[in-house]
Amino acid sequence: MTAPALALDGVAVDRAEVPVVHEVTLDAAPGAVTVILGANGAGKTTLMDGIAGLAPVRSGTIRLDGKAIERLAPYKRARAGLGYVEQARTTFRTLTVEQNLVVSQQGDGDLGTVYRLFPELEKRRTLQAGYLSGGEQQMVVLGRALVSAPKVVLIDEMSLGLAPLVVRRLMATVGELAGMGIAVVLIEQFANLALDVGSRAHVLRKGRVVFSGPCGELRGDERRLHRLYFGGPPVSAAEAGGAGAAESGLR
Ligand SMILES: Nc1ncnc2c1ncn2[C@@H]1O[C@H](COP(=O)(O)OP(=O)(O)OP(=O)(O)O)[C@@H](O)[C@H]1O
């Protein structure tokens, strides 16, 4: 089995000194999309912020390529190979598309790769990012993560406010990022789109992992997803045993 690019062990994350994420153990393999699902307020963004260093990790370890990063400053985590596409897409609106990419460039990060994935950005490379459509701005944000030559990219609800066609296009690109060997961790409100592109899924409820397993187990199963999101009687031995059993039983 390939060594994980990102490995979380017993991670707890606080928000404003309130414990929000508890005992999360999961990992993300290079070349694969790992999907994080859960209802609003389940703690998905808090978990991502904890990984990126934007929310304090109370306990547990986070390893990037085997190296513990949970006590590093956010910029050091980024330099170590962690890219983060945050929920509210933000470009530098008065900079051109190309300038947006150049300021994020790091190491082997290559603008050509971004333009290959998003030819529409190459056509608009001299245009100020503020004039782009929502979908194109999201492409710039993804492109900025990519030119930092990341090993791991965290993507938080990139589909927010975008048309379904655009979301499908972006989701295909997420698959391509994984195809380039990157470990992608994807939070997505459109669960089935994410499950289509992902290999493993983890469901968070009230800050705890209540399911870990292959995406195929959840794809199209709205009832099971609903129960995992909001609670209800378990249907499998793995779920019945709680998060720990889900982790070990379905891995
Ligand atoms: N800055 C903050 N200060 C205090 N509490 C916060 C803060 N941000 C989030 N929370 C709380 O932490 C909990 C988890 O929120 P979080 O945004 O991580 O959930 P989420 O699963 O990403 O939800 P959504 O899908 O709505 O983004 C919620 O109860 C939320 O109210």
The ligand as a Gaussian input file, in Angstrom:
#p B3LYP/6-31G(d) Opt

LIG

0 1
 N      -14.958000      31.165000      14.129000
 C      -15.750000      30.397000      14.872000
 N      -15.938000      30.639000      16.200000
 C      -16.720000      29.853000      16.959000
 N      -17.378000      28.775000      16.491000
 C      -17.250000      28.488000      15.177000
 C      -16.436000      29.265000      14.302000
 N      -16.499000      28.725000      13.053000
 C      -17.316000      27.651000      13.161000
 N      -17.771000      27.499000      14.424000
 C      -18.668000      26.452000      14.912000
 O      -18.013000      25.210000      14.721000
 C      -18.955000      24.217000      14.303000
 C      -18.470000      23.570000      13.034000
 O      -18.464000      24.518000      11.966000
 P      -17.774000      24.210000      10.576000
 O      -17.849000      25.469000       9.746000
 O      -16.447000      23.609000      10.794000
 O      -18.755000      23.109000       9.988000
 P      -18.913000      22.606000       8.498000
 O      -19.160000      21.144000       8.586000
 O      -17.782000      23.054000       7.658000
 O      -20.257000      23.329000       8.073000
 P      -20.650000      24.065000       6.704000
 O      -20.981000      22.975000       5.762000
 O      -21.839000      24.870000       7.113000
 O      -19.473000      24.909000       6.291000
 C      -20.298000      24.925000      14.163000
 O      -21.033000      24.660000      15.326000
 C      -19.918000      26.371000      14.063000
 O      -20.941000      27.185000      14.608000

